[in-house]
């Protein structure tokens, strides 16, 4: 997402490179290109114009410090305005009810049912909630079955009434069920249509009035561009929803909806779907998204994902093994599994500042670890623990067993050996640094 916009903005800022100061002429030329970039990214015309007008006003009112180049100052101003455009502060969802109730709304095909499952998983794992999913799409049996499958995958119960065609009563009964069985969060998945119609809007209005949810979320497919903004406006007029969920941000979308929707409906983007997997959902952070649009990466989100997989006791155990040069292929396999749990490899790499542009045209296969895992799984327990015993005969057997070549096995063993040496060196230097610090402080 946003790759084309990022490229276009970078080209726009080059106009100011080499300029000694910001003038009305070079700012106008830069912002003309910025406006074109935003429009090409499917940003609403009025939003794009207001954005560039604000940036121009702020840029011309700035005195460029000798230490700051005009192009750097323009990037800073555009970054701040992009952050403001997308909502400024990160919007938190407030859930005060017992049980708290979240009502999902949106068109059919927007990813509403899938997101309901993702949200339930997020609330369960990160907020220690006990959720209950509710199937209120009485028109599509497949939607009820889909929600049940998702519920099984994340181990969250699903409330449904197959014989009922009254979504209002189903939602009310589900809340009573939650109260009786101790669920503290109810997520109500409602019916969607291929287009907005009066029956659909009346129905979801009736559900909202009956259950009085803590939050109403509008789910929209980011790939629908400006249609997403128009649909959001119509839903907001009828439902006065709490916030927006943008799905399919990992697809080939120009991203304009994310930049326009906040301004047009004056409601925050709260969550974004970034893939098909049930853990591919993030809270929306405007400042971090501005970083990524301007090619600055998103190291904070990367660290947060790593922390989700971080186990302090495991880290201590691993550190001791590294210090004793006992890091083995079992540990290596554990590290691979933790990286895979963090999400799409290309997306993770793009969060590192400066890397996003470099890998834009490189296809990073999510199955990149498969051959490595196959090689390790083809080793005996003793071989994994003591890699030094892997002679030529053993390597040939492992290559055949893993469906790889002897060259691939040799390459992995060489890389593993280099990794082990580097890890020992890094850990050793850390320990030496700590010892010096303790001596300095007379411990």
C-alpha positions in Angstrom: 0.0 0.0 0.0 1.0 3.6 -0.6 4.1 2.6 -2.7 3.2 4.8 -5.6 2.2 7.7 -3.4 5.5 7.4 -1.5 7.5 7.5 -4.8 5.6 10.5 -6.1 6.0 12.4 -2.9 9.8 11.7 -2.9 10.0 13.0 -6.5 8.1 16.1 -5.4 10.5 16.9 -2.6 13.5 16.6 -5.0 12.3 19.9 -6.6 13.5 21.6 -3.4 16.8 19.8 -3.2 19.7 22.1 -3.8 17.5 25.2 -3.1 19.0 27.6 -0.6 15.7 28.7 0.8 11.9 28.2 0.5 10.2 30.6 -1.8 6.6 31.0 -3.1 7.8 29.8 -6.5 9.6 26.6 -5.5 6.9 25.7 -2.9 4.2 26.2 -5.5 6.0 23.9 -7.9 6.6 21.2 -5.2 3.0 21.3 -3.9 1.6 21.1 -7.5 3.4 17.8 -7.8 2.2 16.7 -4.3 -1.4 17.5 -5.2 -1.1 15.4 -8.3 0.4 12.6 -6.3 -2.5 12.7 -3.8 -5.1 12.7 -6.6 -3.4 9.8 -8.3 -3.6 7.9 -5.0 -7.4 8.4 -5.2 -7.5 11.1 -2.4 -10.7 13.2 -2.5 -10.0 16.4 -4.6 -11.2 18.8 -1.8 -9.1 17.0 0.8 -6.0 17.1 -1.5 -6.5 20.9 -2.2 -7.1 21.8 1.4 -4.0 19.7 2.4 -1.6 21.4 0.0 -3.0 24.9 0.8 -2.3 24.2 4.5 1.2 22.9 3.8 1.9 26.0 1.6 0.8 28.4 4.3 3.0 26.7 6.9 6.0 26.3 4.6 6.0 30.0 3.6 5.7 31.0 7.2 8.8 29.1 8.3 12.3 30.4 8.5 14.7 27.6 7.4 17.4 27.1 9.9 20.9 26.8 8.6 21.1 23.2 9.8 17.9 22.3 8.0 17.5 22.0 4.2 14.3 23.3 2.5 13.5 19.8 1.3 13.9 18.4 4.9 11.6 21.1 6.3 9.0 20.4 3.6 9.1 16.6 4.5 8.5 17.6 8.2 5.6 19.8 7.4 4.0 17.3 5.0 4.5 14.5 7.7 2.8 16.6 10.4 -0.1 17.5 8.0 -0.5 13.9 6.9 -0.7 12.8 10.5 -3.4 15.5 11.2 -5.3 14.5 8.0 -5.5 10.9 9.2 -6.7 11.9 12.7 -3.7 13.1 14.7 -3.8 11.0 17.8 -4.4 7.2 17.9 -8.2 6.6 18.5 -8.9 4.2 21.3 -12.1 2.2 21.4 -14.0 2.7 24.7 -15.8 -0.3 26.1 -17.5 0.3 29.4 -20.6 -2.0 29.3 -20.8 -5.3 31.1 -20.9 -6.9 28.7 -19.4 -4.3 26.3 -21.1 -4.5 22.9 -19.5 -3.7 19.5 -21.8 -3.5 16.5 -20.2 -4.2 13.1 -21.6 -2.5 9.9 -20.6 -2.3 6.3 -21.4 -3.6 2.8 -21.2 -7.3 1.8 -17.7 -8.2 0.7 -15.9 -5.5 2.8 -14.4 -8.2 5.1 -16.8 -7.5 8.0 -17.3 -11.1 9.1 -13.6 -11.8 8.9 -12.7 -8.7 10.8 -15.2 -9.6 13.5 -13.2 -12.8 14.1 -9.9 -10.8 14.0 -11.2 -8.3 16.5 -12.4 -11.0 18.8 -9.0 -12.6 18.7 -7.2 -9.3 19.3 -9.5 -8.5 22.3 -9.0 -12.0 23.7 -5.2 -12.1 23.4 -4.2 -8.5 24.0 -7.0 -7.2 26.3 -7.8 -10.4 28.2 -11.4 -10.1 27.2 -13.8 -13.0 27.1 -15.7 -12.4 23.8 -18.9 -13.8 22.3 -19.4 -13.5 18.5 -23.0 -13.0 17.3 -24.2 -14.1 13.8 -26.9 -11.6 12.8 -26.8 -12.0 9.1 -30.0 -14.0 8.7 -30.0 -13.8 4.9 -26.7 -15.7 4.1 -26.3 -19.1 5.8 -22.7 -19.0 4.5 -22.1 -16.0 6.7 -23.2 -17.8 9.8 -21.1 -20.8 8.9 -18.1 -18.5 8.2 -18.4 -16.9 11.6 -18.6 -20.3 13.3 -15.4 -21.5 11.5 -13.6 -18.3 12.5 -14.9 -18.8 16.1 -13.4 -22.4 16.2 -10.1 -21.2 14.9 -9.7 -18.6 17.6 -11.6 -20.6 20.3 -14.3 -18.0 20.7 -18.0 -19.1 21.0 -20.5 -18.0 18.3 -24.1 -17.3 19.2 -26.6 -18.0 16.3 -30.3 -18.9 15.9 -30.7 -20.8 12.6 -34.5 -20.8 12.8 -34.9 -17.0 13.5 -35.1 -14.3 10.9 -35.2 -11.5 13.4 -31.6 -10.0 13.8 -32.8 -7.5 16.5 -34.1 -10.3 18.7 -31.0 -12.5 18.0 -28.7 -9.6 19.1 -30.8 -9.0 22.3 -30.8 -12.8 23.1 -27.0 -12.9 22.6 -26.4 -10.2 25.1 -28.6 -12.1 27.7 -26.5 -15.2 26.9 -23.3 -13.2 27.5 -24.6 -12.0 30.8 -25.6 -15.5 31.9 -22.3 -17.1 30.9 -19.9 -14.4 31.9 -18.8 -13.1 28.5 -17.6 -9.5 28.9 -17.6 -8.5 25.2 -20.2 -9.1 22.5 -19.3 -8.5 18.9 -22.4 -8.4 16.6 -21.8 -9.2 12.9 -24.7 -7.9 10.8 -25.9 -8.4 7.3 -24.4 -6.5 4.4 -25.6 -5.8 0.9 -23.9 -5.3 -2.5 -25.1 -1.7 -2.3 -26.7 0.5 0.2 -30.5 0.1 0.3 -33.3 1.3 2.6 -34.1 -2.2 4.1 -30.5 -2.7 5.1 -30.2 0.7 6.7 -33.5 0.4 8.6 -32.5 -3.0 9.9 -29.1 -2.0 11.2 -30.6 1.2 12.7 -33.1 -1.0 14.6 -30.4 -3.3 15.9 -28.3 -0.3 17.1 -31.3 1.3 18.8 -32.2 -2.0 20.5 -28.8 -3.0 21.9 -27.3 0.4 22.4 -23.7 -0.7 21.7 -20.6 0.9 23.3 -19.1 1.2 19.8 -20.3 0.9 16.2 -17.6 0.2 13.7 -18.0 0.7 9.9 -15.9 -1.8 7.9 -14.8 -0.7 4.5 -12.7 -2.3 1.8 -9.8 0.2 1.1 -9.5 -1.1 -2.5 -12.8 0.5 -3.4 -11.2 4.0 -3.3 -13.5 7.0 -3.3 -16.5 4.7 -3.2 -15.4 3.8 0.3 -15.6 7.4 1.3 -19.0 7.9 -0.2 -20.3 4.7 1.5 -18.9 5.8 4.8 -20.6 9.2 4.5 -24.0 7.5 4.0 -23.6 5.0 6.8 -22.5 7.7 9.2 -25.5 9.8 8.4 -27.8 6.9 9.4 -25.7 5.3 12.2 -23.4 8.0 13.6 -20.8 5.3 13.9 -17.8 5.4 16.3 -15.0 4.7 14.0 -13.8 3.1 10.7 -12.1 -0.1 9.9 -10.1 -0.3 6.7 -9.6 -3.8 5.4 -7.3 -5.1 2.6 -4.6 -2.5 3.0 -2.2 -5.2 2.0 -3.7 -5.3 -1.5 -3.0 -3.3 -4.6 -4.7 -0.2 -3.2 -3.8 3.4 -3.9 -4.6 4.3 -0.3 -6.7 7.4 -1.0 -9.5 6.2 1.3 -7.2 6.2 4.3 -6.2 9.8 3.6 -9.8 11.0 2.8 -12.2 9.2 5.0 -11.2 10.8 8.3 -11.8 14.3 6.9 -15.0 13.5 5.0 -16.9 11.8 7.9 -15.0 13.3 10.8 -14.7 9.9 12.4 -11.4 8.2 13.3 -9.9 5.2 11.5 -9.5 2.8 14.4 -8.3 -0.5 12.9 -6.7 -1.7 9.7 -6.7 -5.2 8.2 -3.3 -6.0 6.7 -3.7 -9.6 5.4 -5.9 -12.7 5.4 -4.5 -14.3 8.5 -6.5 -13.8 11.7 -3.6 -12.0 13.4 -3.3 -9.6 10.4 -5.0 -6.6 12.1 -3.5 -3.5 13.7 -4.7 -0.5 15.6 -4.4 2.5 13.3 -1.7 5.0 14.2 -1.8 8.2 12.0 1.8 9.3 12.8 3.2 5.8 12.0 1.2 5.6 8.8 2.6 9.1 7.8 6.1 7.7 8.5 5.5 4.8 6.1 4.0 7.0 3.4 7.1 9.2 3.4 9.4 6.2 3.4 10.5 6.5 7.0 9.5 3.0 8.0 7.6 2.1 11.1 10.1 0.8 13.6 7.7 1.2 16.6 5.1 -1.2 15.1 7.9 -3.6 14.2 9.2 -3.6 17.9 5.6 -4.0 19.2 5.1 -7.1 17.0 8.4 -8.5 18.2 7.4 -7.9 21.8 4.1 -9.8 21.3 6.3 -12.9 20.6 8.8 -12.1 23.3 9.1 -14.5 26.2 11.4 -13.2 29.0 12.2 -16.6 30.4 13.0 -18.0 27.0 15.2 -15.0 26.2 17.2 -15.6 29.4 17.6 -19.3 28.6 18.7 -18.5 25.1 21.3 -15.9 26.3 22.9 -18.5 28.6 23.1 -21.0 25.7 24.7 -18.4 23.4 27.3 -17.4 26.1 28.3 -21.1 26.4 28.3 -21.5 22.6 25.4 -24.0 22.9 22.9 -22.3 20.6 21.6 -25.2 18.4 19.2 -25.9 15.6 16.3 -26.4 18.0 16.8 -22.7 19.2 17.2 -21.6 15.5 13.9 -23.3 14.7 12.2 -21.5 17.6 13.5 -18.1 16.4 12.1 -18.8 12.9 8.7 -19.7 14.3 8.6 -16.4 16.2 9.5 -14.4 13.1 6.8 -16.1 11.1 4.2 -15.3 13.8 5.0 -11.6 13.4 3.4 -11.4 10.0 4.1 -11.0 6.3 7.9 -10.9 5.7 7.8 -8.1 3.1 5.6 -6.0 5.3 7.9 -6.5 8.3 11.0 -5.6 6.2 9.2 -2.4 4.9 8.9 -1.2 8.5 12.6 -0.8 8.8 13.6 2.8 7.8 15.1 2.9 4.3 14.3 -0.7 3.4 10.8 -0.2 2.0 11.9 1.5 -1.2 14.8 -0.9 -1.6 12.6 -4.0 -1.6 9.6 -2.5 -3.5 10.2 -4.6 -6.6 11.6 -7.7 -4.8 9.2 -10.6 -4.2 9.8 -11.9 -0.7 8.1 -15.2 -0.4 6.4 -16.0 2.9 7.5 -19.6 2.3 11.2 -18.5 2.4 11.8 -20.5 5.6 10.2 -23.7 4.2 13.4 -25.2 2.9 15.3 -24.3 6.0 12.6 -25.9 8.2 12.6 -29.0 6.0 16.4 -29.4 6.4 16.3 -29.0 10.2 13.3 -31.4 10.5 15.3 -33.9 8.5 18.0 -33.9 11.2 18.0 -36.4 14.1 17.5 -34.9 17.6 21.2 -35.5 18.3 22.2 -33.7 15.0 20.1 -30.6 15.9 21.7 -30.4 19.4 25.2 -31.1 18.1 25.6 -29.7 14.6 29.4 -30.3 14.7 28.7 -34.1 14.1 27.2 -33.4 10.6 29.7 -35.1 8.3 29.4 -35.7 4.6 27.2 -38.8 4.9 24.8 -37.2 7.3 24.5 -34.1 5.1 23.7 -36.3 2.1 21.0 -38.1 4.0 19.5 -34.7 5.3 19.5 -33.3 1.7 17.5 -36.4 0.4 15.2 -36.3 3.4 14.3 -32.6 3.0 14.1 -32.6 -0.8 16.9 -30.1 -1.1 20.5 -30.3 -2.4 23.7 -30.9 -0.6 24.7 -27.4 -1.5 21.6 -25.9 0.3 22.4 -28.0 3.4 26.0 -26.8 3.3 24.9 -23.2 2.9 22.6 -23.4 5.9 25.2 -25.0 8.1 27.7 -22.3 7.1 25.1 -19.5 7.8 24.2 -21.1 11.1 27.8 -21.3 12.1 28.3 -17.6 11.2 25.1 -16.6 13.1 26.3 -18.5 16.2 29.7 -16.8 16.2 28.1 -13.4 15.7 25.5 -13.9 18.5 28.3 -15.0 20.9 30.3 -12.0 20.0 27.4 -9.6 20.5 26.4 -11.2 23.8 30.0 -11.2 25.0 30.5 -7.5 24.2 27.2 -6.7 26.1 28.5 -8.6 29.1 31.9 -6.8 28.9 30.1 -3.5 28.7 28.0 -4.3 31.8 31.1 -5.4 33.8 32.9 -2.1 32.9 29.9 -0.1 34.0 29.7 -2.0 37.3 33.4 -1.3 37.9 33.0 2.3 37.1 30.1 2.6 39.6 32.1 0.7 42.2 29.6 -2.2 42.5 
